Amino acid sequence: MLQNLYSVKMRASTDTTTIIGVVSPHSRKTETMPEKMPYHHGDLKNALIEAGIEILSKEGLGALSLRSVARKAGVSHAAPYAHFTDKQALIAAISTEGYRKLDERVAQAAARHADDPLRKFVESSWAYVAFALDEPAHFKITLSGVLEKERDYPAFVEIAQKNYRSLLEIITSTQAAGILDPGPPDLMAVSVWGLIHGFTTLILEGQVSHALLERYSIREMFIFALNQMVVVNLDPALFSLE
């Protein structure tokens, strides 16, 4: 949700088929050949991105490479180079898609409550947490900071800036409604994002005690956290899940 921070699923699988060799007077061999997973030429890039996300979720960043995503997507080892020059370019694409998903969630939440600044603030903030809970691996790589030379990837920069502009708009309207203290919106954005991201990270990393999680839902704890930022009282009972 910061300017440099706020940056089709196709399931790929492999299959094999047995091809019976032609019997000649000199040979009676049966040859088994791997069959490349079919894909639509225009969808290869997305298939590779989804393969990368799956690898991240199951094996971690260390297992991610152009070769590993090619294997997961069922294409030749050379195929990814049609879209990605190296691993960093792949990470940029994965992160760009992550920011796109995040932007979509936040925008939808904000649009549903365009006439209610308080609810708009709460639900757009919760959309950030929900994305992390629903797609933890994608969230982590998107917000990991492992992408080097971000400005070399215009699509990444564009969606990150779009997310930041959305955040500023939400902060500005929330301040105008007297829900957040007045002050520079960009500094307030840092403060709000810090609280939301910190809370989200604690949950994802299992740093919140089980005893607390047994007493309160994540949503209830989140509303309590937001209550430390706003100048009005957020009654958890009024903000049950939509």
C-alpha positions as CSV (number, residue, x, y, z in Angstrom):
1,M,0.0,0.0,0.0
2,L,3.0,2.3,-0.3
3,Q,4.2,3.9,-3.6
4,N,6.9,1.3,-4.0
5,L,5.1,-1.3,-2.0
6,Y,1.8,-1.1,-3.5
7,S,2.8,-3.2,-6.5
8,V,-6.7,-16.4,-15.5
9,K,-5.6,-18.7,-13.2
10,M,-4.5,-21.6,-15.3
11,R,-3.7,-24.8,-13.6
12,A,-0.7,-26.4,-15.3
13,S,-0.2,-30.1,-15.0
14,T,1.9,-32.6,-16.8
15,D,0.9,-35.8,-18.3
16,T,2.5,-38.6,-20.1
17,T,1.3,-40.7,-22.9
18,T,2.6,-44.0,-24.2
19,I,3.3,-44.2,-27.9
20,I,3.7,-47.6,-29.4
21,G,6.7,-47.6,-31.6
22,V,6.6,-48.9,-35.2
23,V,7.7,-52.5,-35.3
24,S,10.5,-53.1,-37.8
25,P,12.5,-56.2,-38.7
26,H,15.3,-54.6,-36.6
27,S,13.4,-53.4,-33.5
28,R,10.4,-54.1,-31.4
29,K,10.7,-51.3,-28.9
30,T,7.9,-49.4,-27.2
31,E,8.8,-45.8,-26.6
32,T,7.3,-43.7,-23.8
33,M,7.6,-40.0,-24.5
34,P,6.6,-37.1,-22.2
35,E,3.8,-35.0,-23.6
36,K,4.1,-31.3,-23.1
37,M,1.1,-29.8,-21.4
38,P,-0.9,-28.0,-24.1
39,Y,-1.4,-24.3,-23.6
40,H,-2.8,-21.4,-25.6
41,H,0.1,-19.4,-27.0
42,G,-1.3,-16.1,-25.7
43,D,-1.6,-17.6,-22.2
44,L,1.9,-19.0,-21.7
45,K,3.0,-16.0,-19.6
46,N,0.1,-16.3,-17.2
47,A,0.6,-20.1,-17.0
48,L,4.2,-19.5,-16.0
49,I,3.2,-16.9,-13.4
50,E,0.7,-19.3,-11.9
51,A,3.3,-22.0,-11.9
52,G,5.7,-19.7,-10.1
53,I,3.1,-18.8,-7.4
54,E,2.4,-22.5,-6.8
55,I,6.1,-23.2,-6.4
56,L,6.4,-20.4,-3.9
57,S,3.5,-21.6,-1.9
58,K,4.8,-25.2,-1.6
59,E,8.6,-24.9,-1.9
60,G,9.5,-21.3,-1.1
61,L,11.6,-18.6,-2.9
62,G,14.7,-20.8,-3.1
63,A,13.0,-23.2,-5.4
64,L,11.8,-20.6,-7.9
65,S,13.6,-20.4,-11.2
66,L,12.8,-20.2,-14.9
67,R,13.6,-23.9,-15.2
68,S,11.4,-24.9,-12.3
69,V,8.4,-22.9,-13.6
70,A,8.9,-24.4,-17.1
71,R,8.8,-27.9,-15.6
72,K,5.7,-27.1,-13.5
73,A,4.0,-25.6,-16.6
74,G,4.9,-28.5,-18.8
75,V,6.9,-26.6,-21.4
76,S,10.4,-26.6,-22.6
77,H,13.2,-25.1,-20.5
78,A,13.6,-22.4,-23.1
79,A,10.0,-21.4,-23.3
80,P,10.0,-18.9,-20.3
81,Y,12.7,-16.8,-22.0
82,A,10.1,-15.7,-24.5
83,H,8.6,-13.6,-21.7
84,F,11.2,-13.4,-18.9
85,T,14.9,-12.6,-19.3
86,D,15.8,-14.0,-15.8
87,K,14.4,-14.9,-12.4
88,Q,14.1,-11.2,-11.4
89,A,11.8,-10.6,-14.4
90,L,9.7,-13.5,-13.3
91,I,9.5,-12.2,-9.7
92,A,8.5,-8.8,-11.2
93,A,5.6,-10.4,-13.1
94,I,4.5,-12.4,-10.1
95,S,4.6,-9.2,-7.9
96,T,2.8,-7.2,-10.5
97,E,0.0,-9.7,-10.6
98,G,-0.1,-9.7,-6.8
99,Y,-0.5,-5.9,-6.7
100,R,-3.2,-6.2,-9.4
101,K,-5.2,-8.6,-7.2
102,L,-4.7,-6.4,-4.2
103,D,-5.8,-3.3,-6.1
104,E,-8.9,-5.1,-7.3
105,R,-9.9,-6.2,-3.9
106,V,-9.4,-2.8,-2.3
107,A,-11.2,-1.0,-5.2
108,Q,-14.2,-3.3,-4.9
109,A,-14.5,-2.9,-1.2
110,A,-14.2,0.9,-1.5
111,A,-16.8,1.0,-4.3
112,R,-19.3,-1.0,-2.3
113,H,-19.2,1.7,0.5
114,A,-18.5,4.8,-1.5
115,D,-21.2,6.7,0.5
116,D,-20.0,5.5,3.9
117,P,-16.5,6.8,4.7
118,L,-16.2,4.7,7.9
119,R,-17.2,1.5,6.3
120,K,-15.1,2.3,3.3
121,F,-12.0,2.6,5.5
122,V,-12.7,-0.5,7.4
123,E,-13.6,-2.8,4.5
124,S,-10.8,-1.6,2.2
125,S,-8.3,-2.1,5.0
126,W,-9.7,-5.6,5.6
127,A,-9.4,-6.4,1.9
128,Y,-5.6,-6.1,2.4
129,V,-5.7,-8.7,5.2
130,A,-8.1,-10.9,3.3
131,F,-5.8,-11.1,0.3
132,A,-3.0,-12.2,2.6
133,L,-5.1,-14.8,4.3
134,D,-6.5,-16.2,1.0
135,E,-3.2,-16.2,-0.9
136,P,-0.3,-16.0,1.6
137,A,2.5,-17.1,-0.8
138,H,1.5,-14.5,-3.4
139,F,1.1,-11.8,-0.8
140,K,4.5,-12.6,0.8
141,I,6.4,-12.4,-2.5
142,T,4.6,-9.3,-3.6
143,L,5.4,-7.5,-0.4
144,S,8.8,-9.1,0.2
145,G,11.1,-6.5,-1.3
146,V,13.2,-9.1,-3.1
147,L,12.6,-7.5,-6.5
148,E,15.7,-5.6,-7.5
149,K,15.8,-2.5,-9.7
150,E,12.1,-2.0,-9.5
151,R,12.1,0.8,-12.0
152,D,13.3,-1.6,-14.7
153,Y,9.8,-3.0,-14.7
154,P,7.3,-0.3,-15.7
155,A,4.2,-2.5,-15.2
156,F,5.2,-3.1,-11.6
157,V,5.8,0.6,-11.0
158,E,2.5,1.5,-12.6
159,I,0.4,-0.8,-10.5
160,A,2.3,0.0,-7.3
161,Q,1.6,3.7,-7.9
162,K,-2.0,3.0,-8.6
163,N,-2.3,1.2,-5.3
164,Y,-0.7,4.1,-3.5
165,R,-3.1,6.6,-5.1
166,S,-6.0,4.5,-4.0
167,L,-4.7,4.5,-0.5
168,L,-4.3,8.2,-0.4
169,E,-7.8,8.7,-1.7
170,I,-9.2,6.5,1.1
171,I,-7.1,8.3,3.7
172,T,-8.1,11.7,2.5
173,S,-11.8,10.9,2.5
174,T,-11.5,9.3,5.9
175,Q,-9.8,12.4,7.3
176,A,-12.4,14.6,5.7
177,A,-15.1,12.7,7.5
178,G,-13.4,13.2,10.8
179,I,-12.6,9.5,11.3
180,L,-8.8,9.9,11.3
181,D,-6.9,12.8,12.8
182,P,-5.9,15.6,10.4
183,G,-2.4,15.8,9.1
184,P,-0.4,15.1,5.9
185,P,-2.2,12.3,4.1
186,D,1.0,10.7,3.0
187,L,2.3,10.4,6.6
188,M,-1.1,9.1,7.7
189,A,-0.9,6.5,4.9
190,V,2.4,5.3,6.2
191,S,0.9,5.0,9.7
192,V,-2.2,3.2,8.6
193,W,-0.4,0.8,6.3
194,G,2.2,0.1,9.0
195,L,-0.5,-1.0,11.4
196,I,-2.4,-3.1,8.8
197,H,0.7,-4.8,7.4
198,G,2.2,-5.4,10.8
199,F,-1.0,-7.0,12.0
200,T,-1.2,-9.1,8.9
201,T,2.4,-10.3,9.1
202,L,1.9,-11.3,12.8
203,I,-1.0,-13.5,11.7
204,L,0.7,-15.0,8.7
205,E,3.9,-15.8,10.6
206,G,2.0,-17.5,13.5
207,Q,3.1,-15.0,16.0
208,V,-0.3,-14.5,17.6
209,S,-0.9,-17.0,20.4
210,H,-3.4,-19.8,20.0
211,A,-5.0,-18.8,23.2
212,L,-5.9,-15.4,21.8
213,L,-7.0,-16.9,18.5
214,E,-9.4,-19.2,20.4
215,R,-11.0,-16.2,22.1
216,Y,-11.2,-13.8,19.2
217,S,-11.6,-14.1,15.4
218,I,-8.9,-12.5,13.2
219,R,-11.6,-10.0,12.1
220,E,-12.4,-9.0,15.7
221,M,-8.7,-8.5,16.5
222,F,-8.3,-6.4,13.3
223,I,-11.2,-4.1,14.2
224,F,-9.7,-3.7,17.7
225,A,-6.4,-2.7,16.0
226,L,-8.1,-0.2,13.7
227,N,-9.8,1.3,16.8
228,Q,-6.3,2.4,17.9
229,M,-6.1,4.6,14.8
230,V,-9.5,6.2,14.4
231,V,-11.1,9.0,16.5
232,V,-14.5,7.3,16.6
233,N,-15.4,4.0,18.2
234,L,-15.6,0.9,16.0
235,D,-18.1,-1.5,17.5
236,P,-17.0,-5.0,16.4
237,A,-20.7,-6.0,16.4
238,L,-21.4,-3.5,13.7
239,F,-18.5,-4.7,11.5
240,S,-19.2,-8.4,11.2
241,L,-17.9,-10.0,8.0
242,E,-19.9,-8.9,4.9
